[in-house]
Amino acid sequence: MFEHYNEAVNWIHSRLKFGVKPGLKRMEWLLAELNHPERSIPIIHVAGTNGKGSTISYMQHMLTEAGYKVGSFTSPYIETFNERISVNGIPISDQEMLELVNEVKPYVEKIEQTELGGPTEFEIITTMMFVYFGKYNKPDFLLLETGLGGRLDSTNIVLPLLSIITNIGYDHMNILGSTIAEIAAEKAGIIKHGVPIFTAIENESALQVITETALLHAAELFTLGEEINVIDKQLYNLGEKFSIQTPFNTVKNLIITMKGQHQINNAAIAFSAIDYLVQMNKVRITEEQIRKGLEKTTWKGRFELVNSNPEVIIDGAHNPEGVESLIETLSRHYPKRNIHFLYSALKDKEYAEMIDHLSSIATSMHFTSFDFPRAATGFELYSACKLNEKTYSESWQSKLDELLTAYQDQKEDIVVATGSLYFISHIREYCREINKRYR
């Protein structure tokens, strides 16, 4: 038994050595031993390459605005480990995390003695989450994000009210497959018999896989651009304004403060899912509550302004599709600004391609590294860049300080820190500390 929170979290992190072990047998064993806490929770299951967190945040804000208690399970975290398990957007306490670890640990030690072997870090935190929401703090709805893929993901032992697959792109190809169709087949693994599926997939071959899987499982399919349509899109103050048509409803002039076409798509899918639950008499919500929920929605690390002089935006664009969305959003909202990218990434990412894309709109590119086992060096990233205006430093703090000084009081210049989500969490925390200091 652990007495302190830090000991408990260090024990969870120590499981990283088990890596990623796709498969559901360990989860099935653990949850059976714990009397299946997951079976008593009303769940919305969300998979996809990009947009999972934002889509969950839109749903969470709409539902909490209507007075519901909403649990969420998301990853990775940006500020604190606890935020992965949240209620109405508020992370569980250190004490609750400690108690969950102490409850689950004996079962982890027991399964280690079987032929199934030791569970991974993600399997343990997923088990803790199901125990928390199924046994101690039952929500009206649990918004459940997959960790990786879908078919063999640790979360995929549930029978949800409905499932959502956001957009699909190239990521984790060493595990999920080398083509979009293969990746889509893994994501489609969350589709259950008779459970409706909502998707924002744009790629035709990926959509074909989802359509065929839905048909196979007699799951009603709602697709953005077909059953769900976004119309009258326009820039609005510091965000986006648009209208949505679903098979059940039309709502005009919705406003979100999160920027970008991809955020309109995420909001549309989130709205459509809630709208469906209204039709099924699972949710009671007014149009005013929907509007307020959407407008209040934020998501840490997604095109987030963290400093005002100079303007610093962080964005967790860690795959090609994320980079495309970032470029589109910058071009849409900051068309005449000088853009200076601060970039860091993990070694196992296709970073050369992403650097090329960012360079296409960059005034300058700056590369760095951070303390993480799989982080690429600043020099490796710098060497992959073809732009002439480029620099690197292995210290992200000194490079950021240099950029903050260089572009202070320069109204035409904007610094955009992007790449790994782990990296931008450091930038976010550092900028928040600076802002506190000068308040």
Solvent accessible surface area in square Angstrom, and as a share of the most:
residue,aa,sasa,rsa
1,M,180,0.80
2,F,41,0.17
3,E,136,0.61
4,H,116,0.52
5,Y,50,0.19
6,N,101,0.52
7,E,74,0.33
8,A,0,0.00
9,V,14,0.08
10,N,96,0.49
11,W,35,0.12
12,I,0,0.00
13,H,58,0.26
14,S,52,0.33
15,R,14,0.05
16,L,112,0.56
17,K,159,0.67
18,F,59,0.24
19,G,40,0.39
20,V,89,0.51
21,K,63,0.27
22,P,72,0.45
23,G,17,0.16
24,L,33,0.17
25,K,140,0.59
26,R,25,0.09
27,M,0,0.00
28,E,86,0.39
29,W,55,0.19
30,L,0,0.00
31,L,1,0.01
32,A,52,0.40
33,E,61,0.27
34,L,23,0.11
35,N,132,0.68
36,H,48,0.21
37,P,13,0.08
38,E,9,0.04
39,R,181,0.66
40,S,49,0.32
41,I,11,0.06
42,P,43,0.27
43,I,2,0.01
44,I,0,0.00
45,H,0,0.00
46,V,0,0.00
47,A,0,0.00
48,G,1,0.01
49,T,13,0.07
50,N,36,0.18
51,G,22,0.21
52,K,28,0.12
53,G,6,0.05
54,S,3,0.02
55,T,0,0.00
56,I,2,0.01
57,S,2,0.01
58,Y,0,0.00
59,M,0,0.00
60,Q,18,0.08
61,H,38,0.17
62,M,0,0.00
63,L,0,0.00
64,T,37,0.22
65,E,48,0.22
66,A,22,0.17
67,G,67,0.64
68,Y,43,0.16
69,K,73,0.31
70,V,0,0.00
71,G,0,0.00
72,S,10,0.07
73,F,1,0.00
74,T,10,0.06
75,S,24,0.16
76,P,46,0.29
77,Y,71,0.27
78,I,14,0.07
79,E,72,0.32
80,T,69,0.40
81,F,10,0.04
82,N,6,0.03
83,E,26,0.12
84,R,20,0.07
85,I,0,0.00
86,S,7,0.04
87,V,25,0.14
88,N,61,0.31
89,G,44,0.42
90,I,123,0.62
91,P,52,0.33
92,I,8,0.04
93,S,53,0.34
94,D,75,0.39
95,Q,102,0.46
96,E,56,0.25
97,M,0,0.00
98,L,17,0.09
99,E,94,0.42
100,L,5,0.02
101,V,0,0.00
102,N,18,0.09
103,E,42,0.19
104,V,0,0.00
105,K,36,0.15
106,P,70,0.44
107,Y,61,0.23
108,V,1,0.00
109,E,79,0.36
110,K,108,0.46
111,I,0,0.00
112,E,58,0.26
113,Q,152,0.67
114,T,45,0.26
115,E,162,0.73
116,L,40,0.20
117,G,23,0.22
118,G,7,0.07
119,P,0,0.00
120,T,7,0.04
121,E,21,0.09
122,F,39,0.16
123,E,2,0.01
124,I,0,0.00
125,I,0,0.00
126,T,0,0.00
127,T,0,0.00
128,M,0,0.00
129,M,0,0.00
130,F,0,0.00
131,V,1,0.01
132,Y,9,0.03
133,F,0,0.00
134,G,18,0.17
135,K,123,0.52
136,Y,124,0.47
137,N,36,0.18
138,K,108,0.46
139,P,6,0.04
140,D,64,0.33
141,F,8,0.03
142,L,0,0.00
143,L,0,0.00
144,L,0,0.00
145,E,10,0.05
146,T,2,0.01
147,G,29,0.28
148,L,37,0.19
149,G,3,0.03
150,G,1,0.01
151,R,114,0.42
152,L,62,0.31
153,D,8,0.04
154,S,11,0.07
155,T,0,0.00
156,N,13,0.07
157,I,36,0.18
158,V,7,0.04
159,L,139,0.69
160,P,7,0.05
161,L,49,0.24
162,L,0,0.00
163,S,0,0.00
164,I,0,0.00
165,I,0,0.00
166,T,1,0.01
167,N,42,0.21
168,I,6,0.03
169,G,0,0.00
170,Y,83,0.31
171,D,12,0.06
172,H,73,0.33
173,M,68,0.30
174,N,135,0.69
175,I,64,0.33
176,L,11,0.05
177,G,18,0.18
178,S,73,0.47
179,T,63,0.37
180,I,14,0.07
181,A,38,0.29
182,E,83,0.37
183,I,1,0.00
184,A,0,0.00
185,A,48,0.37
186,E,29,0.13
187,K,9,0.04
188,A,2,0.02
189,G,22,0.21
190,I,0,0.00
191,I,6,0.03
192,K,39,0.16
193,H,132,0.59
194,G,46,0.44
195,V,13,0.07
196,P,11,0.07
197,I,0,0.00
198,F,2,0.01
199,T,0,0.00
200,A,5,0.04
201,I,4,0.02
202,E,114,0.51
203,N,59,0.30
204,E,147,0.66
205,S,53,0.34
206,A,0,0.00
207,L,32,0.16
208,Q,110,0.49
209,V,28,0.16
210,I,0,0.00
211,T,60,0.35
212,E,97,0.44
213,T,25,0.15
214,A,3,0.02
215,L,149,0.74
216,L,144,0.72
217,H,59,0.26
218,A,67,0.52
219,A,8,0.06
220,E,101,0.45
221,L,35,0.17
222,F,6,0.03
223,T,3,0.02
224,L,28,0.14
225,G,53,0.51
226,E,107,0.48
227,E,68,0.31
228,I,0,0.00
229,N,52,0.27
230,V,28,0.16
231,I,59,0.30
232,D,88,0.46
233,K,92,0.39
234,Q,88,0.39
235,L,90,0.45
236,Y,77,0.29
237,N,127,0.65
238,L,135,0.67
239,G,3,0.02
240,E,0,0.00
241,K,43,0.18
242,F,1,0.00
243,S,1,0.00
244,I,0,0.00
245,Q,71,0.32
246,T,16,0.09
247,P,73,0.46
248,F,82,0.34
249,N,58,0.30
250,T,65,0.38
251,V,3,0.02
252,K,120,0.51
253,N,77,0.39
254,L,0,0.00
255,I,37,0.19
256,I,0,0.00
257,T,63,0.37
258,M,15,0.07
259,K,33,0.14
260,G,0,0.00
261,Q,49,0.22
262,H,51,0.23
263,Q,6,0.03
264,I,0,0.00
265,N,18,0.09
266,N,11,0.05
267,A,0,0.00
268,A,0,0.00
269,I,0,0.00
270,A,0,0.00
271,F,0,0.00
272,S,2,0.01
273,A,0,0.00
274,I,0,0.00
275,D,4,0.02
276,Y,23,0.09
277,L,2,0.01
278,V,45,0.26
279,Q,69,0.31
280,M,88,0.40
281,N,137,0.70
282,K,107,0.46
283,V,3,0.02
284,R,209,0.76
285,I,27,0.14
286,T,75,0.44
287,E,89,0.40
288,E,98,0.44
289,Q,51,0.23
290,I,11,0.05
291,R,65,0.24
292,K,95,0.40
293,G,0,0.00
294,L,0,0.00
295,E,78,0.35
296,K,114,0.48
297,T,0,0.00
298,T,89,0.52
299,W,65,0.23
300,K,68,0.29
301,G,0,0.00
302,R,59,0.21
303,F,22,0.09
304,E,41,0.18
305,L,98,0.49
306,V,13,0.08
307,N,14,0.07
308,S,86,0.56
309,N,65,0.33
310,P,4,0.03
311,E,41,0.18
312,V,0,0.00
313,I,1,0.01
314,I,0,0.00
315,D,16,0.08
316,G,11,0.10
317,A,2,0.02
318,H,43,0.19
319,N,2,0.01
320,P,16,0.10
321,E,44,0.20
322,G,11,0.11
323,V,0,0.00
324,E,82,0.37
325,S,29,0.19
326,L,2,0.01
327,I,24,0.12
328,E,63,0.28
329,T,0,0.00
330,L,0,0.00
331,S,58,0.37
332,R,65,0.24
333,H,32,0.14
334,Y,32,0.12
335,P,97,0.61
336,K,178,0.75
337,R,60,0.22
338,N,58,0.30
339,I,10,0.05
340,H,7,0.03
341,F,0,0.00
342,L,0,0.00
343,Y,1,0.00
344,S,0,0.00
345,A,3,0.02
346,L,7,0.03
347,K,110,0.47
348,D,89,0.46
349,K,35,0.15
350,E,105,0.47
351,Y,42,0.16
352,A,52,0.40
353,E,80,0.36
354,M,2,0.01
355,I,0,0.00
356,D,55,0.28
357,H,63,0.28
358,L,0,0.00
359,S,18,0.12
360,S,85,0.55
361,I,52,0.27
362,A,17,0.13
363,T,59,0.35
364,S,10,0.06
365,M,0,0.00
366,H,12,0.05
367,F,0,0.00
368,T,0,0.00
369,S,16,0.10
370,F,15,0.06
371,D,139,0.72
372,F,55,0.23
373,P,128,0.81
374,R,112,0.41
375,A,11,0.09
376,A,0,0.00
377,T,54,0.31
378,G,0,0.00
379,F,110,0.46
380,E,63,0.28
381,L,0,0.00
382,Y,57,0.22
383,S,68,0.44
384,A,27,0.21
385,C,5,0.03
386,K,163,0.69
387,L,44,0.22
388,N,142,0.73
389,E,110,0.49
390,K,52,0.22
391,T,51,0.30
392,Y,92,0.35
393,S,26,0.17
394,E,87,0.39
395,S,52,0.33
396,W,37,0.13
397,Q,85,0.38
398,S,55,0.36
399,K,5,0.02
400,L,0,0.00
401,D,57,0.30
402,E,90,0.40
403,L,3,0.02
404,L,22,0.11
405,T,104,0.60
406,A,59,0.46
407,Y,37,0.14
408,Q,93,0.41
409,D,98,0.51
410,Q,90,0.40
411,K,160,0.68
412,E,99,0.45
413,D,15,0.08
414,I,0,0.00
415,V,0,0.00
416,V,0,0.00
417,A,0,0.00
418,T,0,0.00
419,G,1,0.01
420,S,5,0.03
421,L,14,0.07
422,Y,83,0.32
423,F,0,0.00
424,I,0,0.00
425,S,18,0.12
426,H,61,0.27
427,I,0,0.00
428,R,14,0.05
429,E,112,0.50
430,Y,43,0.16
431,C,0,0.00
432,R,106,0.39
433,E,79,0.35
434,I,26,0.13
435,N,47,0.24
436,K,112,0.47
437,R,157,0.57
438,Y,170,0.65
439,R,220,0.80
